[in-house]
Amino acid sequence: MPLPDQPNSFITLEEHGDVLVVRFKMRLLNDEENIEQLGQELFSLVEQANWLKLVLDLTNVEYLTSSVLGKLITLHRKLHRNQGKMVLFGLSDGVDAILRTSKLLTYFAIAENRDAAIAQLAS
């Protein structure tokens, strides 16, 4: 599957067969004016590039706002509507606590590491 043409300012992309690993570049995902752009970058992976298996690498992320959680939920729903799947890994203590508090640890598929996340989608 093709990678989107536009340069991504928030994420880097790495192909593993039919699985796309999306790594976040920023430690703090809380800059409200750029959250829309982050959402567009993520949504275009599904809507324009037709990726259906996404692994989100949150290793670099120490904090994210509810706006970012909203984008992740929307991305999850877009994938689900197209029979796609998404797995998160690399949760820092801060991100884990935010997901736990917002009851999203059970909503999202979580893997221990990158290989486990890719394997979860390959099955």
C-alpha positions as CSV (number, residue, x, y, z in Angstrom):
1,M,0.0,0.0,0.0
2,P,1.3,3.5,-0.8
3,L,2.4,5.8,2.0
4,P,0.7,9.2,1.9
5,D,2.5,11.8,-0.3
6,Q,2.3,14.7,2.1
7,P,5.1,15.1,4.6
8,N,4.1,14.3,8.1
9,S,5.1,16.7,10.8
10,F,3.9,14.6,13.8
11,I,4.5,11.1,12.8
12,T,7.0,8.8,11.0
13,L,5.8,5.8,9.1
14,E,7.3,2.3,8.7
15,E,5.8,-0.5,6.5
16,H,5.8,-4.1,7.7
17,G,3.9,-6.0,5.0
18,D,0.3,-4.9,5.3
19,V,0.9,-3.4,8.8
20,L,1.9,0.3,9.1
21,V,3.8,1.3,12.2
22,V,3.1,5.0,13.1
23,R,5.6,6.5,15.5
24,F,4.8,9.8,17.1
25,K,7.7,12.3,17.0
26,M,6.6,14.6,19.8
27,R,6.9,14.0,23.6
28,L,3.9,16.2,24.5
29,L,0.8,16.0,22.4
30,N,-0.9,19.0,23.8
31,D,-0.5,21.8,21.3
32,E,-4.2,22.4,20.5
33,E,-3.7,24.3,17.3
34,N,-1.8,21.3,15.8
35,I,-4.1,18.6,17.0
36,E,-6.3,19.1,13.9
37,Q,-3.2,18.6,11.7
38,L,-2.2,15.5,13.7
39,G,-5.7,14.1,13.2
40,Q,-5.6,14.8,9.4
41,E,-2.2,13.0,9.2
42,L,-3.6,10.0,11.0
43,F,-7.0,9.9,9.2
44,S,-5.4,10.2,5.8
45,L,-3.6,6.9,6.4
46,V,-7.0,5.2,6.4
47,E,-9.0,7.5,4.1
48,Q,-6.5,8.2,1.3
49,A,-3.9,5.5,1.7
50,N,-6.3,2.7,2.7
51,W,-4.2,1.3,5.5
52,L,-6.3,-1.0,7.6
53,K,-3.7,-2.3,10.1
54,L,-2.0,0.4,12.2
55,V,0.4,0.0,15.0
56,L,0.8,3.2,17.0
57,D,4.2,3.6,18.7
58,L,3.7,5.9,21.7
59,T,7.2,5.3,23.1
60,N,8.2,9.0,22.6
61,V,4.9,10.4,24.1
62,E,4.9,11.4,27.7
63,Y,1.6,13.2,27.7
64,L,-1.5,13.6,25.6
65,T,-4.6,15.7,26.0
66,S,-8.3,14.7,25.7
67,S,-8.2,16.2,22.2
68,V,-5.6,13.7,21.1
69,L,-7.6,10.9,22.8
70,G,-10.5,12.1,20.7
71,K,-8.4,11.8,17.5
72,L,-7.3,8.2,18.5
73,I,-10.9,7.2,19.2
74,T,-12.0,8.6,15.8
75,L,-9.1,6.8,14.1
76,H,-10.1,3.6,15.8
77,R,-13.7,4.0,14.6
78,K,-12.7,4.8,11.0
79,L,-10.6,1.6,11.0
80,H,-13.4,-0.4,12.6
81,R,-15.9,0.7,10.0
82,N,-13.5,-0.6,7.3
83,Q,-12.8,-3.9,9.1
84,G,-9.4,-2.5,10.1
85,K,-7.5,-2.7,13.4
86,M,-5.2,-0.6,15.5
87,V,-2.8,-1.6,18.3
88,L,-1.0,0.7,20.7
89,F,2.3,0.0,22.4
90,G,5.1,1.9,24.2
91,L,2.8,3.5,26.8
92,S,4.7,5.7,29.2
93,D,3.5,5.8,32.8
94,G,1.8,9.1,32.0
95,V,0.0,7.9,28.9
96,D,-1.0,4.6,30.7
97,A,-2.5,6.6,33.6
98,I,-4.4,8.9,31.2
99,L,-5.8,5.8,29.3
100,R,-6.6,4.1,32.6
101,T,-8.4,7.1,34.1
102,S,-10.4,7.6,30.9
103,K,-11.3,3.8,30.8
104,L,-9.7,3.5,27.4
105,L,-7.1,0.8,28.3
106,T,-9.8,-1.8,27.5
107,Y,-11.1,0.1,24.4
108,F,-7.8,0.1,22.6
109,A,-5.8,-3.0,21.8
110,I,-2.5,-2.7,23.7
111,A,0.6,-4.7,23.1
112,E,3.8,-5.0,25.1
113,N,6.2,-4.1,22.3
114,R,6.4,-3.4,18.6
115,D,6.8,-7.1,17.5
116,A,3.9,-8.2,19.7
117,A,1.7,-5.4,18.2
118,I,2.6,-6.4,14.6
119,A,2.0,-10.0,15.4
120,Q,-1.4,-9.1,16.9
121,L,-2.5,-7.6,13.6
122,A,-0.9,-10.3,11.5
123,S,-3.1,-12.9,13.0
